[in-house]
Amino acid sequence: MAPMTDVFHALADPTRRDLFDRLFLNGGLTLSELAEGAPMSRQGVAKHIAILEAANLVTTEWEGRNKRHFLNPVPLTGIVHRWVGKFEDARLDALAEFKSRLETPPDKKETKCHG
């Protein structure tokens, strides 16, 4: 899959979004810590984490015998720039135009002829 497709696929599942959110709140969790309170086995959590890792949304770091998992928000930046950014740019342009119209004195505004 393409990198952006991997990110959408990884975040399409609510369980993976929950794991992603947990790593946002408490980075550096081990697989056992991530599995605590999860509605699935440790192996199930490991499969979900593997998908997040494949999408580059989770990075790992070994600390002795413990593998710690950290959130990697960088792939989300591409999505924000491609999908959210272009809509935000249009909205900001509309606001700038609106502000300009409000600040233009009435005698300077163009009048349209209806005739």
Biopython code that builds the backbone (N, CA, C, O; Angstrom):
import numpy as np
from Bio.PDB.StructureBuilder import StructureBuilder

atoms = [
    (1, "MET", "N", (0.835, -1.189, 0.000)),
    (1, "MET", "CA", (0.000, 0.000, 0.000)),
    (1, "MET", "C", (0.878, 1.250, 0.000)),
    (1, "MET", "O", (2.021, 1.229, 0.456)),
    (2, "ALA", "N", (0.318, 2.326, -0.519)),
    (2, "ALA", "CA", (1.010, 3.610, -0.493)),
    (2, "ALA", "C", (1.026, 4.128, 0.946)),
    (2, "ALA", "O", (0.138, 3.791, 1.729)),
    (3, "PRO", "N", (2.014, 4.935, 1.302)),
    (3, "PRO", "CA", (2.114, 5.414, 2.687)),
    (3, "PRO", "C", (0.833, 6.055, 3.234)),
    (3, "PRO", "O", (0.440, 5.774, 4.366)),
    (4, "MET", "N", (0.188, 6.905, 2.448)),
    (4, "MET", "CA", (-1.023, 7.559, 2.937)),
    (4, "MET", "C", (-2.157, 6.542, 3.097)),
    (4, "MET", "O", (-2.956, 6.636, 4.028)),
    (5, "THR", "N", (-2.218, 5.578, 2.188)),
    (5, "THR", "CA", (-3.223, 4.524, 2.273)),
    (5, "THR", "C", (-2.997, 3.699, 3.536)),
    (5, "THR", "O", (-3.954, 3.321, 4.212)),
    (6, "ASP", "N", (-1.741, 3.421, 3.854)),
    (6, "ASP", "CA", (-1.414, 2.687, 5.077)),
    (6, "ASP", "C", (-1.930, 3.421, 6.310)),
    (6, "ASP", "O", (-2.468, 2.800, 7.226)),
    (7, "VAL", "N", (-1.770, 4.723, 6.332)),
    (7, "VAL", "CA", (-2.208, 5.520, 7.488)),
    (7, "VAL", "C", (-3.727, 5.456, 7.615)),
    (7, "VAL", "O", (-4.251, 5.231, 8.706)),
    (8, "PHE", "N", (-4.438, 5.653, 6.496)),
    (8, "PHE", "CA", (-5.903, 5.586, 6.560)),
    (8, "PHE", "C", (-6.362, 4.202, 6.991)),
    (8, "PHE", "O", (-7.274, 4.073, 7.808)),
    (9, "HIS", "N", (-5.732, 3.167, 6.443)),
    (9, "HIS", "CA", (-6.081, 1.793, 6.817)),
    (9, "HIS", "C", (-5.834, 1.559, 8.305)),
    (9, "HIS", "O", (-6.673, 0.982, 8.997)),
    (10, "ALA", "N", (-4.688, 2.007, 8.788)),
    (10, "ALA", "CA", (-4.335, 1.789, 10.188)),
    (10, "ALA", "C", (-5.302, 2.493, 11.126)),
    (10, "ALA", "O", (-5.655, 1.956, 12.176)),
    (11, "LEU", "N", (-5.727, 3.682, 10.757)),
    (11, "LEU", "CA", (-6.614, 4.453, 11.632)),
    (11, "LEU", "C", (-8.095, 4.172, 11.394)),
    (11, "LEU", "O", (-8.948, 4.734, 12.080)),
    (12, "ALA", "N", (-8.404, 3.316, 10.438)),
    (12, "ALA", "CA", (-9.804, 2.979, 10.151)),
    (12, "ALA", "C", (-10.424, 2.124, 11.255)),
    (12, "ALA", "O", (-11.642, 2.118, 11.428)),
    (13, "ASP", "N", (-9.605, 1.420, 11.982)),
    (13, "ASP", "CA", (-10.103, 0.513, 13.020)),
    (13, "ASP", "C", (-10.189, 1.237, 14.371)),
    (13, "ASP", "O", (-9.214, 1.861, 14.791)),
    (14, "PRO", "N", (-11.334, 1.165, 15.055)),
    (14, "PRO", "CA", (-11.473, 1.866, 16.337)),
    (14, "PRO", "C", (-10.515, 1.364, 17.421)),
    (14, "PRO", "O", (-10.100, 2.142, 18.280)),
    (15, "THR", "N", (-10.162, 0.097, 17.393)),
    (15, "THR", "CA", (-9.207, -0.427, 18.374)),
    (15, "THR", "C", (-7.841, 0.198, 18.175)),
    (15, "THR", "O", (-7.172, 0.553, 19.146)),
    (16, "ARG", "N", (-7.418, 0.337, 16.927)),
    (16, "ARG", "CA", (-6.115, 0.956, 16.654)),
    (16, "ARG", "C", (-6.143, 2.442, 16.993)),
    (16, "ARG", "O", (-5.150, 2.986, 17.476)),
    (17, "ARG", "N", (-7.266, 3.099, 16.747)),
    (17, "ARG", "CA", (-7.369, 4.514, 17.131)),
    (17, "ARG", "C", (-7.264, 4.659, 18.645)),
    (17, "ARG", "O", (-6.654, 5.607, 19.141)),
    (18, "ASP", "N", (-7.857, 3.722, 19.377)),
    (18, "ASP", "CA", (-7.766, 3.749, 20.836)),
    (18, "ASP", "C", (-6.316, 3.560, 21.283)),
    (18, "ASP", "O", (-5.840, 4.282, 22.160)),
    (19, "LEU", "N", (-5.616, 2.600, 20.690)),
    (19, "LEU", "CA", (-4.203, 2.390, 21.023)),
    (19, "LEU", "C", (-3.380, 3.628, 20.676)),
    (19, "LEU", "O", (-2.502, 4.030, 21.440)),
    (20, "PHE", "N", (-3.665, 4.223, 19.533)),
    (20, "PHE", "CA", (-2.979, 5.440, 19.091)),
    (20, "PHE", "C", (-3.202, 6.565, 20.108)),
    (20, "PHE", "O", (-2.264, 7.272, 20.475)),
    (21, "ASP", "N", (-4.451, 6.722, 20.560)),
    (21, "ASP", "CA", (-4.772, 7.746, 21.560)),
    (21, "ASP", "C", (-4.067, 7.479, 22.887)),
    (21, "ASP", "O", (-3.591, 8.407, 23.541)),
    (22, "ARG", "N", (-4.004, 6.216, 23.277)),
    (22, "ARG", "CA", (-3.321, 5.875, 24.525)),
    (22, "ARG", "C", (-1.841, 6.213, 24.437)),
    (22, "ARG", "O", (-1.252, 6.685, 25.409)),
    (23, "LEU", "N", (-1.236, 5.973, 23.278)),
    (23, "LEU", "CA", (0.174, 6.316, 23.107)),
    (23, "LEU", "C", (0.375, 7.826, 23.066)),
    (23, "LEU", "O", (1.432, 8.323, 23.454)),
    (24, "PHE", "N", (-0.617, 8.545, 22.607)),
    (24, "PHE", "CA", (-0.544, 10.005, 22.627)),
    (24, "PHE", "C", (-0.512, 10.500, 24.075)),
    (24, "PHE", "O", (0.259, 11.395, 24.421)),
    (25, "LEU", "N", (-1.355, 9.907, 24.906)),
    (25, "LEU", "CA", (-1.440, 10.321, 26.308)),
    (25, "LEU", "C", (-0.256, 9.829, 27.142)),
    (25, "LEU", "O", (0.231, 10.542, 28.020)),
    (26, "ASN", "N", (0.204, 8.607, 26.862)),
    (26, "ASN", "CA", (1.267, 7.983, 27.647)),
    (26, "ASN", "C", (2.234, 7.257, 26.729)),
    (26, "ASN", "O", (2.139, 6.041, 26.566)),
    (27, "GLY", "N", (3.152, 7.980, 26.135)),
    (27, "GLY", "CA", (4.109, 7.354, 25.239)),
    (27, "GLY", "C", (5.076, 6.453, 25.986)),
    (27, "GLY", "O", (5.299, 6.622, 27.185)),
    (28, "GLY", "N", (5.640, 5.509, 25.279)),
    (28, "GLY", "CA", (6.632, 4.637, 25.865)),
    (28, "GLY", "C", (6.053, 3.423, 26.563)),
    (28, "GLY", "O", (6.685, 2.862, 27.458)),
    (29, "LEU", "N", (4.857, 3.010, 26.165)),
    (29, "LEU", "CA", (4.228, 1.851, 26.791)),
    (29, "LEU", "C", (4.730, 0.556, 26.176)),
    (29, "LEU", "O", (4.998, 0.490, 24.976)),
    (30, "THR", "N", (4.854, -0.469, 27.002)),
    (30, "THR", "CA", (5.209, -1.797, 26.516)),
    (30, "THR", "C", (3.945, -2.464, 25.992)),
    (30, "THR", "O", (2.838, -1.971, 26.211)),
    (31, "LEU", "N", (4.108, -3.563, 25.314)),
    (31, "LEU", "CA", (2.970, -4.316, 24.808)),
    (31, "LEU", "C", (2.081, -4.781, 25.960)),
    (31, "LEU", "O", (0.856, -4.738, 25.854)),
    (32, "SER", "N", (2.685, -5.220, 27.042)),
    (32, "SER", "CA", (1.903, -5.646, 28.211)),
    (32, "SER", "C", (1.094, -4.491, 28.782)),
    (32, "SER", "O", (-0.059, -4.676, 29.172)),
    (33, "GLU", "N", (1.681, -3.314, 28.834)),
    (33, "GLU", "CA", (0.962, -2.130, 29.346)),
    (33, "GLU", "C", (-0.179, -1.752, 28.402)),
    (33, "GLU", "O", (-1.262, -1.372, 28.847)),
    (34, "LEU", "N", (0.070, -1.859, 27.102)),
    (34, "LEU", "CA", (-0.994, -1.561, 26.133)),
    (34, "LEU", "C", (-2.127, -2.575, 26.229)),
    (34, "LEU", "O", (-3.288, -2.232, 26.009)),
    (35, "ALA", "N", (-1.797, -3.815, 26.554)),
    (35, "ALA", "CA", (-2.809, -4.871, 26.634)),
    (35, "ALA", "C", (-3.640, -4.795, 27.911)),
    (35, "ALA", "O", (-4.738, -5.348, 27.967)),
    (36, "GLU", "N", (-3.123, -4.109, 28.947)),
    (36, "GLU", "CA", (-3.865, -3.973, 30.202)),
    (36, "GLU", "C", (-5.196, -3.274, 29.951)),
    (36, "GLU", "O", (-5.236, -2.161, 29.427)),
    (37, "GLY", "N", (-6.263, -3.928, 30.325)),
    (37, "GLY", "CA", (-7.595, -3.352, 30.172)),
    (37, "GLY", "C", (-8.142, -3.402, 28.760)),
    (37, "GLY", "O", (-9.264, -2.954, 28.521)),
    (38, "ALA", "N", (-7.383, -3.932, 27.825)),
    (38, "ALA", "CA", (-7.861, -4.031, 26.440)),
    (38, "ALA", "C", (-8.849, -5.196, 26.327)),
    (38, "ALA", "O", (-8.712, -6.200, 27.025)),
    (39, "PRO", "N", (-9.827, -5.058, 25.457)),
    (39, "PRO", "CA", (-10.827, -6.126, 25.311)),
    (39, "PRO", "C", (-10.356, -7.280, 24.431)),
    (39, "PRO", "O", (-11.157, -7.915, 23.746)),
    (40, "MET", "N", (-9.042, -7.549, 24.456)),
    (40, "MET", "CA", (-8.476, -8.619, 23.629)),
    (40, "MET", "C", (-7.195, -9.113, 24.273)),
    (40, "MET", "O", (-6.712, -8.546, 25.254)),
    (41, "SER", "N", (-6.664, -10.165, 23.710)),
    (41, "SER", "CA", (-5.420, -10.742, 24.226)),
    (41, "SER", "C", (-4.231, -9.850, 23.886)),
    (41, "SER", "O", (-4.323, -8.931, 23.072)),
    (42, "ARG", "N", (-3.131, -10.151, 24.530)),
    (42, "ARG", "CA", (-1.884, -9.445, 24.263)),
    (42, "ARG", "C", (-1.488, -9.634, 22.792)),
    (42, "ARG", "O", (-0.987, -8.711, 22.150)),
    (43, "GLN", "N", (-1.723, -10.849, 22.269)),
    (43, "GLN", "CA", (-1.405, -11.135, 20.869)),
    (43, "GLN", "C", (-2.276, -10.301, 19.922)),
    (43, "GLN", "O", (-1.810, -9.858, 18.873)),
    (44, "GLY", "N", (-3.534, -10.091, 20.296)),
    (44, "GLY", "CA", (-4.418, -9.245, 19.497)),
    (44, "GLY", "C", (-3.926, -7.812, 19.456)),
    (44, "GLY", "O", (-3.933, -7.170, 18.406)),
    (45, "VAL", "N", (-3.500, -7.316, 20.606)),
    (45, "VAL", "CA", (-2.935, -5.963, 20.668)),
    (45, "VAL", "C", (-1.671, -5.891, 19.813)),
    (45, "VAL", "O", (-1.446, -4.907, 19.109)),
    (46, "ALA", "N", (-0.846, -6.944, 19.878)),
    (46, "ALA", "CA", (0.391, -6.971, 19.091)),
    (46, "ALA", "C", (0.096, -6.869, 17.595)),
    (46, "ALA", "O", (0.828, -6.196, 16.870)),
    (47, "LYS", "N", (-0.955, -7.522, 17.128)),
    (47, "LYS", "CA", (-1.312, -7.440, 15.704)),
    (47, "LYS", "C", (-1.732, -6.027, 15.319)),
    (47, "LYS", "O", (-1.368, -5.532, 14.252)),
    (48, "HIS", "N", (-2.498, -5.380, 16.192)),
    (48, "HIS", "CA", (-2.907, -4.002, 15.905)),
    (48, "HIS", "C", (-1.713, -3.052, 15.929)),
    (48, "HIS", "O", (-1.604, -2.162, 15.085)),
    (49, "ILE", "N", (-0.829, -3.240, 16.884)),
    (49, "ILE", "CA", (0.371, -2.400, 16.965)),
    (49, "ILE", "C", (1.243, -2.601, 15.729)),
    (49, "ILE", "O", (1.840, -1.648, 15.229)),
    (50, "ALA", "N", (1.319, -3.829, 15.237)),
    (50, "ALA", "CA", (2.118, -4.113, 14.031)),
    (50, "ALA", "C", (1.584, -3.328, 12.828)),
    (50, "ALA", "O", (2.363, -2.844, 12.007)),
    (51, "ILE", "N", (0.274, -3.205, 12.726)),
    (51, "ILE", "CA", (-0.325, -2.437, 11.622)),
    (51, "ILE", "C", (0.003, -0.956, 11.780)),
    (51, "ILE", "O", (0.314, -0.281, 10.798)),
    (52, "LEU", "N", (-0.063, -0.447, 13.015)),
    (52, "LEU", "CA", (0.298, 0.953, 13.257)),
    (52, "LEU", "C", (1.786, 1.185, 12.965)),
    (52, "LEU", "O", (2.163, 2.234, 12.443)),
    (53, "GLU", "N", (2.622, 0.208, 13.304)),
    (53, "GLU", "CA", (4.057, 0.312, 13.005)),
    (53, "GLU", "C", (4.301, 0.300, 11.497)),
    (53, "GLU", "O", (5.120, 1.070, 10.993)),
    (54, "ALA", "N", (3.593, -0.570, 10.776)),
    (54, "ALA", "CA", (3.759, -0.654, 9.319)),
    (54, "ALA", "C", (3.372, 0.654, 8.644)),
    (54, "ALA", "O", (3.923, 1.006, 7.601)),
    (55, "ALA", "N", (2.429, 1.373, 9.235)),
    (55, "ALA", "CA", (2.012, 2.677, 8.705)),
    (55, "ALA", "C", (2.916, 3.795, 9.211)),
    (55, "ALA", "O", (2.693, 4.965, 8.900)),
    (56, "ASN", "N", (3.935, 3.439, 9.988)),
    (56, "ASN", "CA", (4.887, 4.391, 10.554)),
    (56, "ASN", "C", (4.241, 5.342, 11.565)),
    (56, "ASN", "O", (4.762, 6.428, 11.821)),
    (57, "LEU", "N", (3.111, 4.934, 12.134)),
    (57, "LEU", "CA", (2.425, 5.747, 13.145)),
    (57, "LEU", "C", (2.935, 5.448, 14.550)),
    (57, "LEU", "O", (2.699, 6.217, 15.481)),
    (58, "VAL", "N", (3.627, 4.335, 14.694)),
    (58, "VAL", "CA", (4.194, 3.939, 15.979)),
    (58, "VAL", "C", (5.651, 3.562, 15.749)),
    (58, "VAL", "O", (5.977, 2.828, 14.817)),
    (59, "THR", "N", (6.509, 4.070, 16.603)),
    (59, "THR", "CA", (7.912, 3.689, 16.581)),
    (59, "THR", "C", (8.215, 2.947, 17.882)),
    (59, "THR", "O", (7.479, 3.059, 18.862)),
    (60, "THR", "N", (9.291, 2.203, 17.870)),
    (60, "THR", "CA", (9.642, 1.438, 19.063)),
    (60, "THR", "C", (11.080, 1.713, 19.467)),
    (60, "THR", "O", (11.918, 2.131, 18.668)),
    (61, "GLU", "N", (11.321, 1.463, 20.724)),
    (61, "GLU", "CA", (12.659, 1.644, 21.272)),
    (61, "GLU", "C", (12.855, 0.555, 22.331)),
    (61, "GLU", "O", (12.007, 0.352, 23.200)),
    (62, "TRP", "N", (13.976, -0.128, 22.239)),
    (62, "TRP", "CA", (14.266, -1.181, 23.209)),
    (62, "TRP", "C", (14.887, -0.560, 24.439)),
    (62, "TRP", "O", (15.783, 0.280, 24.350)),
    (63, "GLU", "N", (14.397, -0.987, 25.591)),
    (63, "GLU", "CA", (14.934, -0.582, 26.885)),
    (63, "GLU", "C", (15.215, -1.875, 27.645)),
    (63, "GLU", "O", (14.344, -2.394, 28.344)),
    (64, "GLY", "N", (16.414, -2.381, 27.507)),
    (64, "GLY", "CA", (16.726, -3.692, 28.075)),
    (64, "GLY", "C", (15.921, -4.758, 27.348)),
    (64, "GLY", "O", (16.040, -4.904, 26.132)),
    (65, "ARG", "N", (15.111, -5.494, 28.077)),
    (65, "ARG", "CA", (14.272, -6.526, 27.475)),
    (65, "ARG", "C", (12.900, -5.988, 27.081)),
    (65, "ARG", "O", (12.101, -6.703, 26.478)),
    (66, "ASN", "N", (12.631, -4.745, 27.418)),
    (66, "ASN", "CA", (11.324, -4.155, 27.124)),
    (66, "ASN", "C", (11.345, -3.352, 25.836)),
    (66, "ASN", "O", (12.247, -2.550, 25.599)),
    (67, "LYS", "N", (10.351, -3.579, 25.024)),
    (67, "LYS", "CA", (10.167, -2.822, 23.788)),
    (67, "LYS", "C", (9.094, -1.778, 24.074)),
    (67, "LYS", "O", (7.943, -2.120, 24.348)),
    (68, "ARG", "N", (9.470, -0.522, 24.008)),
    (68, "ARG", "CA", (8.546, 0.573, 24.295)),
    (68, "ARG", "C", (8.012, 1.154, 22.985)),
    (68, "ARG", "O", (8.742, 1.281, 22.003)),
    (69, "HIS", "N", (6.734, 1.500, 22.993)),
    (69, "HIS", "CA", (6.048, 2.005, 21.799)),
    (69, "HIS", "C", (5.745, 3.489, 21.973)),
    (69, "HIS", "O", (5.292, 3.932, 23.028)),
    (70, "PHE", "N", (6.005, 4.238, 20.913)),
    (70, "PHE", "CA", (5.794, 5.683, 20.934)),
    (70, "PHE", "C", (4.981, 6.098, 19.711)),
    (70, "PHE", "O", (5.094, 5.506, 18.638)),
    (71, "LEU", "N", (4.183, 7.104, 19.895)),
    (71, "LEU", "CA", (3.402, 7.683, 18.811)),
    (71, "LEU", "C", (4.337, 8.430, 17.869)),
    (71, "LEU", "O", (5.249, 9.127, 18.314)),
    (72, "ASN", "N", (4.111, 8.283, 16.570)),
    (72, "ASN", "CA", (4.851, 9.042, 15.563)),
    (72, "ASN", "C", (3.820, 9.821, 14.737)),
    (72, "ASN", "O", (3.214, 9.247, 13.833)),
    (73, "PRO", "N", (3.609, 11.096, 15.020)),
    (73, "PRO", "CA", (2.582, 11.865, 14.320)),
    (73, "PRO", "C", (2.986, 12.350, 12.924)),
    (73, "PRO", "O", (2.162, 12.936, 12.221)),
    (74, "VAL", "N", (4.223, 12.121, 12.513)),
    (74, "VAL", "CA", (4.716, 12.657, 11.233)),
    (74, "VAL", "C", (3.847, 12.237, 10.043)),
    (74, "VAL", "O", (3.529, 13.091, 9.215)),
    (75, "PRO", "N", (3.445, 10.959, 9.912)),
    (75, "PRO", "CA", (2.613, 10.598, 8.762)),
    (75, "PRO", "C", (1.276, 11.354, 8.709)),
    (75, "PRO", "O", (0.695, 11.519, 7.636)),
    (76, "LEU", "N", (0.803, 11.801, 9.848)),
    (76, "LEU", "CA", (-0.445, 12.572, 9.863)),
    (76, "LEU", "C", (-0.260, 13.944, 9.225)),
    (76, "LEU", "O", (-1.215, 14.532, 8.717)),
    (77, "THR", "N", (0.963, 14.447, 9.254)),
    (77, "THR", "CA", (1.255, 15.754, 8.663)),
    (77, "THR", "C", (0.939, 15.767, 7.172)),
    (77, "THR", "O", (0.379, 16.736, 6.659)),
    (78, "GLY", "N", (1.298, 14.694, 6.482)),
    (78, "GLY", "CA", (0.994, 14.602, 5.048)),
    (78, "GLY", "C", (-0.492, 14.639, 4.787)),
    (78, "GLY", "O", (-0.945, 15.259, 3.825)),
    (79, "ILE", "N", (-1.254, 13.978, 5.637)),
    (79, "ILE", "CA", (-2.708, 13.977, 5.486)),
    (79, "ILE", "C", (-3.264, 15.366, 5.754)),
    (79, "ILE", "O", (-4.135, 15.846, 5.028)),
    (80, "VAL", "N", (-2.760, 16.009, 6.797)),
    (80, "VAL", "CA", (-3.230, 17.358, 7.124)),
    (80, "VAL", "C", (-2.951, 18.307, 5.975)),
    (80, "VAL", "O", (-3.821, 19.087, 5.587)),
    (81, "HIS", "N", (-1.739, 18.247, 5.425)),
    (81, "HIS", "CA", (-1.395, 19.151, 4.321)),
    (81, "HIS", "C", (-2.217, 18.864, 3.073)),
    (81, "HIS", "O", (-2.650, 19.785, 2.380)),
    (82, "ARG", "N", (-2.428, 17.592, 2.794)),
    (82, "ARG", "CA", (-3.144, 17.249, 1.565)),
    (82, "ARG", "C", (-4.650, 17.428, 1.680)),
    (82, "ARG", "O", (-5.281, 17.966, 0.770)),
    (83, "TRP", "N", (-5.231, 16.982, 2.787)),
    (83, "TRP", "CA", (-6.686, 16.957, 2.894)),
    (83, "TRP", "C", (-7.258, 18.103, 3.700)),
    (83, "TRP", "O", (-8.247, 18.708, 3.286)),
    (84, "VAL", "N", (-6.675, 18.413, 4.818)),
    (84, "VAL", "CA", (-7.231, 19.460, 5.673)),
    (84, "VAL", "C", (-6.720, 20.824, 5.224)),
    (84, "VAL", "O", (-7.479, 21.792, 5.173)),
    (85, "GLY", "N", (-5.441, 20.897, 4.902)),
    (85, "GLY", "CA", (-4.817, 22.169, 4.544)),
    (85, "GLY", "C", (-5.477, 22.885, 3.397)),
    (85, "GLY", "O", (-5.669, 24.100, 3.456)),
    (86, "LYS", "N", (-5.833, 22.157, 2.347)),
    (86, "LYS", "CA", (-6.422, 22.848, 1.189)),
    (86, "LYS", "C", (-7.795, 23.424, 1.518)),
    (86, "LYS", "O", (-8.175, 24.459, 0.969)),
    (87, "PHE", "N", (-8.543, 22.772, 2.402)),
    (87, "PHE", "CA", (-9.835, 23.316, 2.803)),
    (87, "PHE", "C", (-9.644, 24.498, 3.741)),
    (87, "PHE", "O", (-10.407, 25.463, 3.704)),
    (88, "GLU", "N", (-8.628, 24.413, 4.576)),
    (88, "GLU", "CA", (-8.315, 25.496, 5.497)),
    (88, "GLU", "C", (-7.860, 26.724, 4.712)),
    (88, "GLU", "O", (-8.242, 27.845, 5.050)),
    (89, "ASP", "N", (-7.043, 26.529, 3.659)),
    (89, "ASP", "CA", (-6.582, 27.644, 2.837)),
    (89, "ASP", "C", (-7.760, 28.372, 2.201)),
    (89, "ASP", "O", (-7.790, 29.602, 2.183)),
    (90, "ALA", "N", (-8.727, 27.624, 1.682)),
    (90, "ALA", "CA", (-9.897, 28.245, 1.050)),
    (90, "ALA", "C", (-10.693, 29.039, 2.080)),
    (90, "ALA", "O", (-11.189, 30.127, 1.787)),
    (91, "ARG", "N", (-10.810, 28.497, 3.269)),
    (91, "ARG", "CA", (-11.553, 29.192, 4.327)),
    (91, "ARG", "C", (-10.829, 30.460, 4.757)),
    (91, "ARG", "O", (-11.463, 31.492, 4.983)),
    (92, "LEU", "N", (-9.503, 30.390, 4.872)),
    (92, "LEU", "CA", (-8.735, 31.579, 5.236)),
    (92, "LEU", "C", (-8.805, 32.642, 4.150)),
    (92, "LEU", "O", (-8.879, 33.833, 4.454)),
    (93, "ASP", "N", (-8.782, 32.224, 2.881)),
    (93, "ASP", "CA", (-8.922, 33.180, 1.782)),
    (93, "ASP", "C", (-10.279, 33.873, 1.840)),
    (93, "ASP", "O", (-10.370, 35.082, 1.626)),
    (94, "ALA", "N", (-11.330, 33.113, 2.128)),
    (94, "ALA", "CA", (-12.677, 33.691, 2.219)),
    (94, "ALA", "C", (-12.751, 34.683, 3.377)),
    (94, "ALA", "O", (-13.371, 35.739, 3.249)),
    (95, "LEU", "N", (-12.130, 34.355, 4.496)),
    (95, "LEU", "CA", (-12.123, 35.280, 5.639)),
    (95, "LEU", "C", (-11.350, 36.556, 5.324)),
    (95, "LEU", "O", (-11.768, 37.648, 5.709)),
    (96, "ALA", "N", (-10.229, 36.422, 4.628)),
    (96, "ALA", "CA", (-9.443, 37.595, 4.255)),
    (96, "ALA", "C", (-10.239, 38.498, 3.316)),
    (96, "ALA", "O", (-10.204, 39.722, 3.444)),
    (97, "GLU", "N", (-10.955, 37.890, 2.374)),
    (97, "GLU", "CA", (-11.780, 38.673, 1.453)),
    (97, "GLU", "C", (-12.916, 39.369, 2.208)),
    (97, "GLU", "O", (-13.223, 40.533, 1.953)),
    (98, "PHE", "N", (-13.531, 38.642, 3.135)),
    (98, "PHE", "CA", (-14.613, 39.211, 3.947)),
    (98, "PHE", "C", (-14.097, 40.399, 4.766)),
    (98, "PHE", "O", (-14.750, 41.440, 4.835)),
    (99, "LYS", "N", (-12.925, 40.238, 5.384)),
    (99, "LYS", "CA", (-12.320, 41.311, 6.167)),
    (99, "LYS", "C", (-12.042, 42.515, 5.291)),
    (99, "LYS", "O", (-12.297, 43.652, 5.687)),
    (100, "SER", "N", (-11.520, 42.270, 4.104)),
    (100, "SER", "CA", (-11.218, 43.355, 3.182)),
    (100, "SER", "C", (-12.479, 44.128, 2.804)),
    (100, "SER", "O", (-12.470, 45.357, 2.739)),
    (101, "ARG", "N", (-13.560, 43.395, 2.557)),
    (101, "ARG", "CA", (-14.828, 44.058, 2.210)),
    (101, "ARG", "C", (-15.351, 44.901, 3.362)),
    (101, "ARG", "O", (-15.877, 45.994, 3.157)),
    (102, "LEU", "N", (-15.199, 44.377, 4.588)),
    (102, "LEU", "CA", (-15.660, 45.122, 5.762)),
    (102, "LEU", "C", (-14.850, 46.391, 5.987)),
    (102, "LEU", "O", (-15.382, 47.393, 6.463)),
    (103, "GLU", "N", (-13.578, 46.353, 5.649)),
    (103, "GLU", "CA", (-12.688, 47.478, 5.884)),
    (103, "GLU", "C", (-12.695, 48.502, 4.752)),
    (103, "GLU", "O", (-12.155, 49.595, 4.917)),
    (104, "THR", "N", (-13.287, 48.178, 3.621)),
    (104, "THR", "CA", (-13.330, 49.102, 2.494)),
    (104, "THR", "C", (-14.449, 50.119, 2.737)),
    (104, "THR", "O", (-15.598, 49.737, 2.959)),
    (105, "PRO", "N", (-14.112, 51.419, 2.696)),
    (105, "PRO", "CA", (-15.150, 52.441, 2.911)),
    (105, "PRO", "C", (-16.249, 52.321, 1.850)),
    (105, "PRO", "O", (-15.980, 51.919, 0.718)),
    (106, "PRO", "N", (-17.488, 52.670, 2.219)),
    (106, "PRO", "CA", (-18.609, 52.533, 1.278)),
    (106, "PRO", "C", (-18.404, 53.282, -0.032)),
    (106, "PRO", "O", (-18.852, 52.811, -1.077)),
    (107, "ASP", "N", (-17.734, 54.446, -0.006)),
    (107, "ASP", "CA", (-17.537, 55.218, -1.233)),
    (107, "ASP", "C", (-16.504, 54.579, -2.160)),
    (107, "ASP", "O", (-16.417, 54.957, -3.328)),
    (108, "LYS", "N", (-15.724, 53.625, -1.668)),
    (108, "LYS", "CA", (-14.705, 52.965, -2.480)),
    (108, "LYS", "C", (-15.190, 51.639, -3.056)),
    (108, "LYS", "O", (-14.542, 51.055, -3.924)),
    (109, "LYS", "N", (-16.335, 51.170, -2.565)),
    (109, "LYS", "CA", (-16.844, 49.875, -3.041)),
    (109, "LYS", "C", (-17.415, 50.023, -4.434)),
    (109, "LYS", "O", (-18.003, 51.049, -4.774)),
    (110, "GLU", "N", (-17.236, 48.986, -5.237)),
    (110, "GLU", "CA", (-17.785, 48.984, -6.582)),
    (110, "GLU", "C", (-19.299, 48.832, -6.509)),
    (110, "GLU", "O", (-19.826, 48.083, -5.686)),
    (111, "THR", "N", (-19.969, 49.541, -7.364)),
    (111, "THR", "CA", (-21.420, 49.368, -7.452)),
    (111, "THR", "C", (-21.726, 48.667, -8.751)),
    (111, "THR", "O", (-21.136, 48.954, -9.793)),
    (112, "LYS", "N", (-22.648, 47.755, -8.669)),
    (112, "LYS", "CA", (-23.010, 47.005, -9.862)),
    (112, "LYS", "C", (-24.274, 47.610, -10.448)),
    (112, "LYS", "O", (-25.221, 47.952, -9.738)),
    (113, "CYS", "N", (-24.253, 47.728, -11.746)),
    (113, "CYS", "CA", (-25.426, 48.251, -12.442)),
    (113, "CYS", "C", (-26.342, 47.092, -12.774)),
    (113, "CYS", "O", (-25.895, 46.064, -13.283)),
    (114, "HIS", "N", (-27.601, 47.253, -12.494)),
    (114, "HIS", "CA", (-28.602, 46.240, -12.840)),
    (114, "HIS", "C", (-29.455, 46.826, -13.955)),
    (114, "HIS", "O", (-30.438, 47.520, -13.694)),
    (115, "GLY", "N", (-29.094, 46.557, -15.142)),
    (115, "GLY", "CA", (-29.897, 47.182, -16.163)),
    (115, "GLY", "C", (-29.703, 46.694, -17.486)),
    (115, "GLY", "O", (-30.348, 47.170, -18.421)),
]
sb = StructureBuilder()
sb.init_structure("model")
sb.init_model(0)
sb.init_chain("A")
sb.init_seg("    ")
for serial, (resi, resn, name, xyz) in enumerate(atoms, 1):
    if name == "N":
        sb.init_residue(resn, " ", resi, " ")
    sb.init_atom(name, np.array(xyz, "f"), 0.0, 1.0, " ", f" {name:<3s}", serial, name[0])
structure = sb.get_structure()
